[in-house]
């Protein structure tokens, strides 16, 4: 009968054992388990699976929460660190620019001191070129950093030790020297040979009267030779420009001889001129992109001139350690999850 209980006929039978003794022969009926028990087991299994599912979700959410907290703290530390490093870098660039300006000023003044020592010689005061020329050749060799010496008479006519002559009466350095002041010119195109030169000038006096002007020319790249030794970090550099934007020194010498102007340039120098004009001051820090690389430069005026020096750094060098810190914070955040 399958799994059902036996019928009435199959109930326990009476067995006789002799005189009056009887015993029932049991027929055991094995019932299947109660249906409610099966349902209870199924419910327990479902509850267990549900608990496991909830535990997994809690663990996942906790992991995500821990990651977000660590990531948030890491980002906060990263941005705070970046801001602190940038602030310190800006201070350092400003200090370096001021020190570089003083260095250029001292170099220029040193050249003028050399001229003032020469004009004090009696053989220059007499304004006789035949006496002056051999003295100037000797001084040119001794000093070593001038290209040529020249003597300008009161009419503005100049003779130079390289054999050339020119009229310079309208040049600012000659006008200033005739007032009794030593000075250095901006970069100018020489009227003697057409090259770009820097001109140092000092008045020649005899008995307190100005009788002429001594000039000393230098190659147009002379200021670049100074700035080539300056810069912040490994790849940093420096440049000098006039208040009107004309470049006087740069690590790319062709910019100088092309007389590029950062304020009117429409090429790769345009971003530099734009941020400097936006700064609205000769002192401070600017950030710009030049030839695809991010730069930072500190600015300072060079005393006694109309020049401004910029001492720059590559931004990735300044922030290099911060980027390493950012990667480390990411690794730490992942490790906590």
C-alpha positions in Angstrom: 0.0 0.0 0.0 2.9 2.3 -0.7 3.9 4.3 2.4 0.4 4.2 4.1 -0.6 2.3 7.3 -1.9 -1.3 6.9 -5.7 -2.0 6.7 -7.8 -3.5 9.4 -7.0 -7.0 8.3 -3.4 -6.5 8.9 -3.8 -5.4 12.5 -2.1 -7.4 15.3 -3.4 -11.1 15.4 -4.1 -13.1 18.5 -1.8 -16.1 18.9 -2.7 -19.0 21.2 0.0 -20.6 23.4 -2.0 -23.2 25.0 -4.4 -23.2 28.0 -5.8 -19.7 28.1 -2.8 -17.8 27.2 -3.0 -15.4 24.4 -0.6 -12.7 23.0 -1.1 -10.2 20.4 1.4 -10.2 17.5 2.1 -6.6 16.8 2.3 -5.3 13.4 4.4 -2.1 13.5 3.3 0.7 11.3 6.1 3.2 10.4 4.5 6.6 9.7 6.4 9.2 7.5 7.6 12.3 9.4 5.1 14.9 10.1 4.7 17.6 7.3 5.0 20.4 9.8 8.5 19.2 10.8 9.6 19.3 7.1 8.2 22.9 6.8 10.1 23.9 9.9 13.4 22.6 8.6 12.9 24.5 5.3 12.1 27.7 7.2 15.3 27.3 9.3 17.3 26.9 6.1 15.8 30.0 4.6 16.5 32.0 7.7 20.1 30.8 7.7 20.6 31.9 4.1 19.0 35.2 4.9 21.3 35.8 7.8 24.3 35.0 5.7 23.1 37.4 3.0 22.6 40.2 5.5 26.1 39.5 7.0 27.6 39.7 3.6 25.9 43.0 2.8 26.9 44.4 6.2 30.5 43.4 5.6 30.5 44.9 2.1 29.0 48.1 3.3 31.4 48.3 6.2 34.3 47.8 3.8 33.0 50.5 1.5 32.5 52.9 4.4 36.1 52.2 5.7 37.4 52.8 2.2 35.5 56.0 1.8 36.7 57.3 5.2 40.3 56.3 4.4 40.1 57.8 0.9 38.5 61.0 2.3 41.2 61.4 4.9 43.8 60.6 2.3 42.5 63.2 -0.2 42.2 65.8 2.6 45.8 65.1 3.6 46.9 65.1 -0.1 45.3 68.5 -0.9 46.4 70.0 2.4 50.0 68.8 1.7 49.8 70.1 -1.8 48.7 73.5 -0.6 51.4 73.6 2.0 54.1 72.6 -0.4 52.9 75.2 -3.0 52.9 77.9 -0.3 56.5 77.0 0.7 57.6 76.8 -2.9 56.1 80.3 -3.7 58.0 81.7 -0.7 61.2 80.1 -1.8 60.8 81.3 -5.4 60.1 84.8 -4.2 63.2 84.8 -2.0 65.3 83.3 -4.8 64.1 86.0 -7.2 65.0 88.8 -4.8 68.4 87.3 -4.2 68.9 86.8 -8.0 68.0 90.5 -8.6 70.6 91.6 -6.1 73.1 89.3 -7.7 72.5 90.8 -11.2 72.6 94.3 -9.6 75.9 93.6 -8.0 77.3 92.2 -11.2 76.3 95.3 -13.2 77.6 97.6 -10.5 80.9 95.7 -10.5 81.3 96.4 -14.2 80.6 100.1 -13.7 83.1 100.2 -10.8 85.7 98.9 -13.3 84.9 101.7 -15.7 85.0 104.3 -13.0 88.5 103.1 -12.0 89.7 103.5 -15.6 88.3 107.0 -16.2 90.2 108.2 -13.1 93.5 107.7 -15.0 95.1 110.9 -16.3 95.8 109.5 -19.7 92.1 109.2 -20.3 91.2 112.6 -19.0 93.3 114.3 -21.7 90.9 113.0 -24.3 93.7 112.1 -26.7 92.8 108.9 -28.6 96.4 108.1 -29.3 97.0 107.9 -25.5 93.7 106.4 -24.7 93.7 103.5 -27.1 96.7 101.5 -25.8 95.5 101.9 -22.2 92.1 100.6 -23.1 93.5 97.6 -25.0 95.5 96.8 -21.9 92.5 97.1 -19.6 90.3 95.1 -22.0 92.7 92.2 -21.8 93.1 92.5 -18.0 89.4 92.7 -17.2 88.3 90.1 -19.6 84.5 90.4 -19.6 84.1 93.4 -22.0 83.9 93.1 -25.8 85.2 96.6 -26.6 86.0 99.9 -25.0 85.1 103.2 -26.6 85.5 106.9 -25.9 82.7 109.3 -26.7 83.4 113.0 -27.2 81.1 115.8 -26.2 79.4 115.7 -29.6 78.4 112.1 -29.2 81.0 110.7 -31.6 82.6 107.4 -30.4 85.8 105.5 -31.3 86.0 101.9 -30.2 89.0 99.6 -29.6 87.7 97.2 -32.3 88.3 100.0 -34.9 84.7 101.0 -35.5 83.0 104.4 -35.0 79.4 105.6 -34.5 77.2 108.4 -33.4 75.5 107.9 -30.0 74.5 111.3 -28.8 70.8 110.2 -28.6 71.5 107.1 -26.6 70.1 107.1 -23.1 73.4 105.8 -21.6 75.3 108.7 -23.2 72.7 111.3 -22.0 72.8 109.9 -18.5 76.7 109.9 -18.4 76.7 113.5 -19.6 74.7 114.3 -16.4 77.5 112.8 -14.4 76.0 109.3 -13.8 77.4 105.9 -14.6 74.8 103.6 -16.1 74.1 100.5 -18.0 72.0 100.4 -21.1 69.2 98.1 -22.1 70.1 95.6 -24.8 70.6 97.7 -28.0 71.6 97.1 -31.6 75.1 98.5 -32.0 75.3 101.3 -34.6 79.0 100.3 -35.1 78.5 96.7 -36.2 74.8 95.9 -36.0 75.1 93.4 -33.2 73.0 93.2 -30.0 75.0 94.6 -27.1 74.8 95.8 -23.6 76.6 99.1 -23.0 78.2 100.3 -19.7 79.0 104.0 -19.5 80.8 106.3 -17.1 81.6 110.0 -17.4 85.2 111.1 -17.9 86.0 114.1 -15.8 88.9 116.5 -15.7 89.0 118.9 -12.8 85.3 118.2 -12.1 84.2 118.9 -15.6 82.8 116.2 -17.9 85.0 116.0 -20.9 83.8 112.8 -22.4 82.3 109.3 -21.8 83.9 105.9 -21.5 81.8 103.0 -22.7 82.3 99.3 -22.6 80.2 96.9 -24.7 79.3 93.4 -23.9 77.7 90.7 -26.0 73.9 90.6 -26.0 74.0 87.2 -24.4 75.9 88.4 -21.3 72.8 88.6 -19.1 71.8 85.1 -20.2 75.2 83.9 -19.0 74.2 85.2 -15.6 70.7 83.6 -15.5 72.0 80.3 -16.8 73.5 79.8 -13.3 70.1 80.5 -11.7 67.0 78.5 -11.3 65.0 76.5 -8.7 65.5 72.7 -8.6 67.2 70.5 -11.2 65.3 71.8 -14.3 64.6 75.3 -13.1 65.7 78.4 -15.1 65.6 82.1 -15.0 65.0 84.9 -17.4 65.2 88.7 -17.5 62.8 91.1 -19.3 62.3 94.8 -19.5 59.3 96.4 -18.0 57.9 96.7 -21.6 58.2 92.9 -22.0 61.3 92.6 -24.1 63.4 89.6 -23.2 67.0 90.4 -22.2 68.0 87.0 -20.9 66.7 83.5 -21.5 67.9 79.9 -21.6 67.0 80.0 -25.3 69.5 82.5 -26.7 67.6 82.9 -30.0 64.7 84.6 -28.1 67.1 87.4 -27.1 68.5 88.0 -30.5 65.0 87.9 -32.0 64.1 90.5 -29.4 61.0 88.6 -28.4 58.5 90.4 -26.2 56.4 88.4 -23.7 53.6 90.9 -23.7 53.1 91.1 -27.4 54.1 87.6 -28.4 51.5 85.5 -30.1 53.5 82.3 -29.9 54.6 80.1 -27.0 55.6 83.0 -24.8 52.1 84.5 -24.8 50.9 82.6 -21.6 54.0 83.9 -19.7 53.2 87.5 -20.6 49.5 87.1 -19.8 50.0 85.8 -16.2 52.6 88.4 -15.5 50.3 91.2 -16.7 47.5 89.7 -14.6 49.7 89.7 -11.6 49.9 93.5 -11.8 53.1 93.7 -9.9 56.8 93.3 -10.4 57.1 91.0 -7.3 55.2 87.8 -6.8 54.8 84.3 -8.1 53.1 83.2 -11.4 52.1 79.8 -12.8 52.0 79.1 -16.5 52.4 76.5 -19.2 55.4 76.8 -21.6 56.0 74.3 -24.4 53.6 71.8 -22.8 55.2 71.9 -19.3 53.8 73.6 -16.1 56.1 76.2 -14.6 56.2 78.4 -11.5 58.3 81.6 -11.4 59.1 84.1 -8.7 59.5 87.7 -9.9 61.5 90.6 -8.6 62.7 94.0 -10.0 66.5 94.5 -10.4 67.4 97.7 -8.5 68.9 100.5 -10.6 67.4 99.2 -13.8 64.1 98.8 -15.6 64.6 95.1 -15.7 62.7 92.3 -13.9 64.1 88.8 -13.2 62.0 85.6 -13.0 63.4 82.6 -11.3 61.4 79.5 -12.2 60.8 75.8 -11.4 59.1 72.9 -13.1 55.9 72.3 -11.2 56.2 68.5 -11.3 59.6 68.8 -9.5 58.0 71.0 -6.8 55.1 68.6 -6.3 57.1 65.4 -6.8 57.1 64.4 -3.2 53.4 65.2 -2.8 52.6 62.9 -5.7 54.5 60.1 -4.0 52.6 60.8 -0.8 49.3 60.6 -2.7 50.2 57.1 -4.1 51.2 56.0 -0.6 47.9 57.1 0.9 46.0 55.2 -1.8 47.9 52.0 -0.9 47.2 52.5 2.8 43.5 53.1 2.1 43.3 49.8 0.2 45.2 48.0 2.9 42.6 48.9 5.5 39.7 47.6 3.5 
